[in-house]
Amino acid sequence: MLDIPFSALEVAMVQTDTHALDTLRNTAAFAQGLERLGYHRVWYAEHHHSPAIGAFPPVVLIAHSAASTSVIRLGSGGVLAPNHAPLMLAEQFGTLAALHEDRIDLGVGRGPGTFDESIARALRRGAGPTTDAEYESDVASILIFLVDEVALGPLPEPWLLASSTAGAALAAKLGLPVAVAHHIRPDNTGAVLERYRAEFTPSRWCERPRVLLCVETVCADTEEEAAWRVGPMDVVKAGLLKGVSDTPFPTPAQAAAHPFTQEERQAVAHFRAQQAVGTPESVVRRLGELVRETGADELMLTTPVYDLGDRLRSYELIKKYSEAAAAS
């Protein structure tokens, strides 16, 4: 039984044979669909210079979707601190929180959002990679500015994204809830949670350790259909696992014909085994295993499949099956 909130991460894939405008139009429809299904929140990720993932600022997508929904929480998962001035982030998310009371989350991450070093430098006005000390200072400054400089009314709920023990330690030190990127570095999840819980210090933001676990999840009526739908992301993932981000997001048919190397097949299979792909029964069972293993307080599902209808169907199947299982 999964008696915890379900949420979603939107990475805004720009699909082959479509345009970025189509992806943008789908973001509001996606949030509206998840609101109807009873999902708790939707977060938007920050990415840059990728043919498969749109370079859409999370703050803009949040504002766009918030205007066409009424109760679902919306936020960044995450906005990347090295790319933005702390005061600007505080002002942007403080304004969103004032306009959409008790519905806005500020999830902060560290990565540059790109594998291209020239783009990363452009985002930081020529500066190199951020240091641990700089990142900690940026996050702490965002929190201070939210309270001391912005304070327009209700504040956004701050979260720290973590895929390493260093991120876990910072979330614990600042007393922030942590969003664990199991969908990116699943082999690190155990160590991240162990350090976070061991070092957590209560704060005005969070009184006890609070964990959101993000899992790549694709659900369909049959195992074969789920494997077909996850194929495009397998192609993109094979590149990402090698540090390559120039792979477009293919159609399922193109993915089925993709010539994976044996090494790529093994890497993708290892990654997929740690996520949740399959029928409603197998997916909910796998998610339950992850909740028991991690003690997560909330699940965030990211479902990078080609068609918006198929994506929403995946979320619908999981929600309905988990609710039926809980009621039985």
Backbone torsions as a table, in degrees:
resi	resn	phi	psi	omega
1	MET	NA	137.7	-179.9
2	LEU	-117.2	89.4	-177.9
3	ASP	-100.3	55.2	177.6
4	ILE	-136.1	161.5	-179.8
5	PRO	-64.0	146.2	172.6
6	PHE	-109.4	133.6	177.8
7	SER	-132.8	-179.1	-176.2
8	ALA	-140.0	145.0	172.5
9	LEU	-109.2	126.4	178.3
10	GLU	-105.2	117.6	178.9
11	VAL	-100.2	-0.2	173.4
12	ALA	55.4	61.2	177.9
13	MET	-67.5	133.5	174.1
14	VAL	-97.6	109.3	-169.3
15	GLN	-84.7	149.7	174.1
16	THR	-56.3	141.1	-179.6
17	ASP	72.4	11.5	173.8
18	THR	-127.5	178.9	-179.3
19	HIS	-121.7	160.6	178.5
20	ALA	-56.8	-34.2	179.7
21	LEU	-61.9	-36.5	177.6
22	ASP	-62.5	-41.9	178.6
23	THR	-62.1	-43.5	179.8
24	LEU	-62.9	-41.4	179.0
25	ARG	-64.1	-32.8	-178.0
26	ASN	-73.5	-21.8	-174.3
27	THR	-62.7	-42.4	179.5
28	ALA	-69.6	-40.6	178.9
29	ALA	-63.2	-36.6	178.4
30	PHE	-64.5	-48.1	179.3
31	ALA	-62.8	-40.7	178.2
32	GLN	-62.8	-42.0	178.9
33	GLY	-64.0	-41.7	179.3
34	LEU	-69.4	-33.7	176.0
35	GLU	-62.6	-42.4	178.6
36	ARG	-63.2	-33.8	-179.0
37	LEU	-79.8	-9.7	178.0
38	GLY	89.6	22.1	176.3
39	TYR	-73.5	151.5	-171.3
40	HIS	-79.8	-44.1	-176.6
41	ARG	-153.5	158.5	171.2
42	VAL	-127.0	130.3	175.8
43	TRP	-114.9	151.9	179.8
44	TYR	-117.4	135.7	-176.6
45	ALA	-94.2	152.2	177.3
46	GLU	-99.9	122.1	177.1
47	HIS	-137.6	157.8	-178.8
48	HIS	-141.9	142.7	169.6
49	HIS	56.2	52.0	176.3
50	SER	-131.9	133.8	178.3
51	PRO	-72.2	-16.1	-176.8
52	ALA	-98.0	-23.4	-174.8
53	ILE	-126.0	127.7	-176.8
54	GLY	-67.6	142.4	177.3
55	ALA	-88.7	64.4	-176.3
56	PHE	-104.2	120.4	-179.3
57	PRO	-59.0	126.9	179.4
58	PRO	-52.8	-38.3	-177.4
59	VAL	-61.9	-33.7	179.2
60	VAL	-73.2	-43.1	179.1
61	LEU	-64.4	-38.1	177.6
62	ILE	-61.6	-48.1	-179.1
63	ALA	-61.8	-41.8	-179.0
64	HIS	-62.7	-47.4	-177.8
65	SER	-74.1	-33.9	179.6
66	ALA	-62.9	-31.8	-178.6
67	ALA	-71.4	-18.1	-176.8
68	SER	-117.7	13.7	174.6
69	THR	-130.5	175.0	-175.6
70	SER	-131.6	-29.6	-174.8
71	VAL	-127.3	-27.3	-176.6
72	ILE	-66.0	140.5	177.3
73	ARG	-76.2	147.8	-178.6
74	LEU	-134.1	142.3	-178.1
75	GLY	-167.9	-172.2	-178.8
76	SER	-102.0	137.2	179.4
77	GLY	-140.5	61.9	1.0
78	GLY	-133.8	174.1	166.3
79	VAL	-84.3	138.2	-167.6
80	LEU	-99.4	110.9	-171.6
81	ALA	-54.6	-40.3	-178.4
82	PRO	-60.8	-19.5	-175.3
83	ASN	-93.7	-0.8	-171.5
84	HIS	-141.5	149.2	173.1
85	ALA	-72.3	132.8	-178.7
86	PRO	-53.8	-41.6	-179.5
87	LEU	-63.7	-38.9	-179.8
88	MET	-64.1	-42.4	177.7
89	LEU	-63.2	-42.0	179.0
90	ALA	-62.0	-42.0	179.5
91	GLU	-66.4	-43.6	-178.0
92	GLN	-63.4	-50.2	-175.6
93	PHE	-77.7	-28.8	173.4
94	GLY	-64.7	-38.4	177.2
95	THR	-66.3	-44.2	177.6
96	LEU	-59.3	-42.5	-179.4
97	ALA	-65.9	-34.9	178.0
98	ALA	-69.3	-35.6	-179.6
99	LEU	-77.7	-30.5	-175.5
100	HIS	-130.0	77.2	-170.4
101	GLU	-54.4	129.5	174.5
102	ASP	59.1	33.3	178.7
103	ARG	-131.0	-0.2	-170.4
104	ILE	-112.9	132.7	176.6
105	ASP	-114.5	144.3	175.8
106	LEU	-117.1	90.1	176.5
107	GLY	-89.7	123.8	-174.3
108	VAL	-112.6	134.6	176.8
109	GLY	-127.9	175.8	-173.7
110	ARG	-106.7	-34.0	-171.8
111	GLY	-58.8	161.5	179.8
112	PRO	-76.0	-16.8	-178.5
113	GLY	82.2	13.3	-179.7
114	THR	-158.6	153.2	173.1
115	PHE	-93.1	-6.9	-176.4
116	ASP	-88.0	113.0	-176.0
117	GLU	-63.3	-33.8	-179.8
118	SER	-67.8	-36.4	177.0
119	ILE	-69.6	-40.9	178.1
120	ALA	-60.0	-41.5	178.8
121	ARG	-68.4	-37.4	178.2
122	ALA	-63.0	-39.3	178.6
123	LEU	-64.3	-30.4	-178.1
124	ARG	-103.8	19.9	178.1
125	ARG	53.9	44.8	174.7
126	GLY	90.9	-9.3	-179.2
127	ALA	-73.4	155.9	177.8
128	GLY	-82.9	-170.4	-179.1
129	PRO	-58.6	143.8	-180.0
130	THR	-71.4	146.0	176.9
131	THR	-88.2	168.0	176.9
132	ASP	-58.2	-42.8	-178.3
133	ALA	-66.0	-40.7	179.4
134	GLU	-65.2	-41.7	179.8
135	TYR	-63.8	-45.7	178.1
136	GLU	-59.6	-42.7	179.3
137	SER	-63.3	-40.5	179.7
138	ASP	-63.1	-47.0	-178.5
139	VAL	-64.7	-44.4	178.5
140	ALA	-61.7	-38.3	179.7
141	SER	-66.7	-39.5	177.3
142	ILE	-57.2	-46.2	-178.8
143	LEU	-64.3	-41.0	179.3
144	ILE	-64.9	-45.5	-179.1
145	PHE	-64.1	-35.6	178.1
146	LEU	-56.7	-42.2	-174.9
147	VAL	-85.9	-46.5	-170.5
148	ASP	-89.0	-29.9	-173.8
149	GLU	-107.7	-35.2	-174.7
150	VAL	-91.2	-76.1	174.0
151	ALA	39.1	50.9	179.3
152	LEU	-78.7	-9.3	-175.3
153	GLY	152.4	-130.2	177.6
154	PRO	-59.4	138.5	-179.6
155	LEU	-95.1	151.1	172.5
156	PRO	-67.1	156.0	177.8
157	GLU	-86.7	115.7	-177.2
158	PRO	-84.1	140.5	175.3
159	TRP	-132.9	153.1	172.1
160	LEU	-114.0	129.8	175.9
161	LEU	-83.7	140.7	-178.3
162	ALA	-144.7	134.4	170.6
163	SER	-128.6	7.3	-179.9
164	SER	-139.9	165.2	178.7
165	THR	-68.4	-26.7	177.3
166	ALA	-65.0	-43.7	176.6
167	GLY	-64.2	-38.8	178.3
168	ALA	-62.6	-41.3	-179.7
169	ALA	-64.4	-38.5	179.5
170	LEU	-68.7	-43.0	176.8
171	ALA	-59.0	-41.3	179.6
172	ALA	-66.2	-42.4	-178.4
173	LYS	-63.9	-40.3	-177.5
174	LEU	-87.1	-5.1	179.6
175	GLY	68.4	41.9	-178.8
176	LEU	-106.6	149.1	168.9
177	PRO	-65.2	149.3	-175.0
178	VAL	-116.9	136.8	173.8
179	ALA	-106.2	112.7	-173.4
180	VAL	-92.2	124.7	-175.1
181	ALA	-84.3	65.3	176.5
182	HIS	-62.2	-25.8	-179.5
183	HIS	-76.1	-6.7	178.7
184	ILE	-112.4	-50.4	-177.7
185	ARG	-132.1	72.7	-175.2
186	PRO	-63.1	-27.5	-179.9
187	ASP	-67.6	-16.3	-178.4
188	ASN	-94.5	-9.9	-169.5
189	THR	-56.2	-47.3	-178.2
190	GLY	-58.9	-48.0	-178.8
191	ALA	-66.0	-37.9	178.6
192	VAL	-60.3	-48.0	-177.8
193	LEU	-69.0	-38.1	179.7
194	GLU	-61.2	-45.0	-178.6
195	ARG	-70.1	-40.7	-179.5
196	TYR	-59.5	-49.0	-177.6
197	ARG	-70.2	-34.1	-178.7
198	ALA	-69.9	-31.0	-172.6
199	GLU	-109.6	3.8	-173.3
200	PHE	-62.3	135.2	175.6
201	THR	-120.0	122.9	-179.7
202	PRO	-59.1	149.5	-179.9
203	SER	-145.7	180.0	176.5
204	ARG	-63.9	-20.7	-176.7
205	TRP	-87.7	-27.2	-172.3
206	CYS	-160.8	125.4	-176.0
207	GLU	-87.4	-22.7	-178.8
208	ARG	-143.5	163.5	176.7
209	PRO	-56.5	133.6	-177.4
210	ARG	-135.9	124.6	-169.4
211	VAL	-123.1	126.0	168.1
212	LEU	-108.1	129.5	-179.0
213	LEU	-110.8	121.3	179.8
214	CYS	-97.7	125.4	-174.2
215	VAL	-128.0	134.6	172.9
216	GLU	-73.4	122.1	-168.4
217	THR	-137.9	123.1	176.5
218	VAL	-130.5	121.0	-175.7
219	CYS	-124.5	140.3	177.0
220	ALA	-147.8	174.2	-176.4
221	ASP	-67.1	-27.6	178.8
222	THR	-131.7	159.3	177.5
223	GLU	-62.7	-37.7	-178.5
224	GLU	-65.4	-41.9	178.9
225	GLU	-66.7	-38.6	177.8
226	ALA	-63.2	-42.1	179.0
227	ALA	-63.9	-36.9	177.3
228	TRP	-64.5	-43.8	-177.9
229	ARG	-69.8	-32.9	-177.9
230	VAL	-81.3	-9.6	-177.5
231	GLY	-54.5	-47.5	179.6
232	PRO	-57.4	-41.2	179.5
233	MET	-69.9	-29.4	175.3
234	ASP	-60.5	-38.9	178.9
235	VAL	-65.2	-48.3	179.1
236	VAL	-63.5	-42.2	-177.6
237	LYS	-62.7	-38.1	179.0
238	ALA	-57.7	-37.3	176.2
239	GLY	-73.2	-44.8	-178.0
240	LEU	-61.7	-36.9	179.7
241	LEU	-65.4	-17.9	175.9
242	LYS	-102.8	6.0	-179.6
243	GLY	79.2	25.1	-179.5
244	VAL	-113.5	126.4	-175.5
245	SER	-120.4	18.5	-176.4
246	ASP	-100.7	19.0	179.6
247	THR	-90.2	121.3	175.9
248	PRO	-65.5	160.2	178.4
249	PHE	-85.4	107.8	-171.4
250	PRO	-82.0	170.7	170.7
251	THR	-74.6	161.8	175.9
252	PRO	-57.5	-37.7	179.5
253	ALA	-65.9	-42.4	177.2
254	GLN	-63.5	-39.6	179.4
255	ALA	-64.3	-39.0	-179.2
256	ALA	-63.9	-26.3	-179.6
257	ALA	-96.3	2.1	-176.3
258	HIS	-68.3	133.5	-178.9
259	PRO	-85.0	80.6	177.1
260	PHE	-67.0	141.9	168.9
261	THR	-77.4	164.9	178.2
262	GLN	-62.0	-37.8	178.5
263	GLU	-64.0	-41.0	178.7
264	GLU	-65.4	-42.2	179.3
265	ARG	-60.7	-41.7	-179.9
266	GLN	-66.7	-41.9	-179.3
267	ALA	-65.5	-43.3	179.7
268	VAL	-66.8	-41.4	179.7
269	ALA	-63.9	-39.6	178.5
270	HIS	-63.5	-43.7	179.5
271	PHE	-65.1	-47.5	-175.7
272	ARG	-62.6	-34.2	-179.5
273	ALA	-62.7	-22.3	-179.5
274	GLN	-93.8	-1.4	179.8
275	GLN	-106.6	-147.2	-178.0
276	ALA	-144.0	104.3	-178.2
277	VAL	-134.7	130.8	176.5
278	GLY	149.1	-152.0	178.6
279	THR	-76.5	166.3	177.9
280	PRO	-53.8	-42.6	-179.3
281	GLU	-62.3	-47.8	-177.3
282	SER	-71.2	-35.6	179.7
283	VAL	-68.0	-47.6	-179.6
284	VAL	-64.8	-36.4	176.1
285	ARG	-62.6	-44.9	-180.0
286	ARG	-65.1	-42.3	177.8
287	LEU	-62.2	-38.4	176.8
288	GLY	-62.4	-39.5	176.9
289	GLU	-61.4	-43.2	-179.5
290	LEU	-65.5	-38.8	177.9
291	VAL	-64.3	-43.5	179.0
292	ARG	-65.7	-38.8	-179.0
293	GLU	-69.6	-34.4	-172.5
294	THR	-105.4	-19.0	-174.4
295	GLY	68.0	27.7	-178.0
296	ALA	-61.5	144.2	177.0
297	ASP	-89.9	-17.0	-176.8
298	GLU	-156.8	145.6	176.0
299	LEU	-108.8	132.3	172.5
300	MET	-115.3	121.7	-176.0
301	LEU	-102.4	130.7	173.0
302	THR	-114.1	127.7	-169.5
303	THR	-129.1	80.4	-177.7
304	PRO	-82.8	80.5	174.7
305	VAL	-115.6	165.7	-165.7
306	TYR	-68.2	-44.1	-170.8
307	ASP	-103.7	137.6	179.9
308	LEU	-59.5	-42.4	178.7
309	GLY	-60.9	-40.6	178.0
310	ASP	-67.2	-35.9	178.1
311	ARG	-64.2	-49.7	-180.0
312	LEU	-63.9	-34.4	177.4
313	ARG	-63.5	-38.2	177.3
314	SER	-60.4	-47.2	179.1
315	TYR	-65.0	-36.5	179.5
316	GLU	-65.8	-45.8	-179.4
317	LEU	-60.3	-43.2	-179.0
318	ILE	-65.4	-46.4	-177.7
319	LYS	-63.7	-46.0	-177.5
320	LYS	-67.4	-40.0	-179.2
321	TYR	-68.3	-42.6	-179.5
322	SER	-65.6	-37.7	178.7
323	GLU	-68.8	-40.0	178.4
324	ALA	-65.7	-39.2	178.4
325	ALA	-65.9	-37.8	180.0
326	ALA	-68.2	-31.5	-177.6
327	ALA	-82.1	-18.1	-176.0
328	SER	-84.5	NA	NA
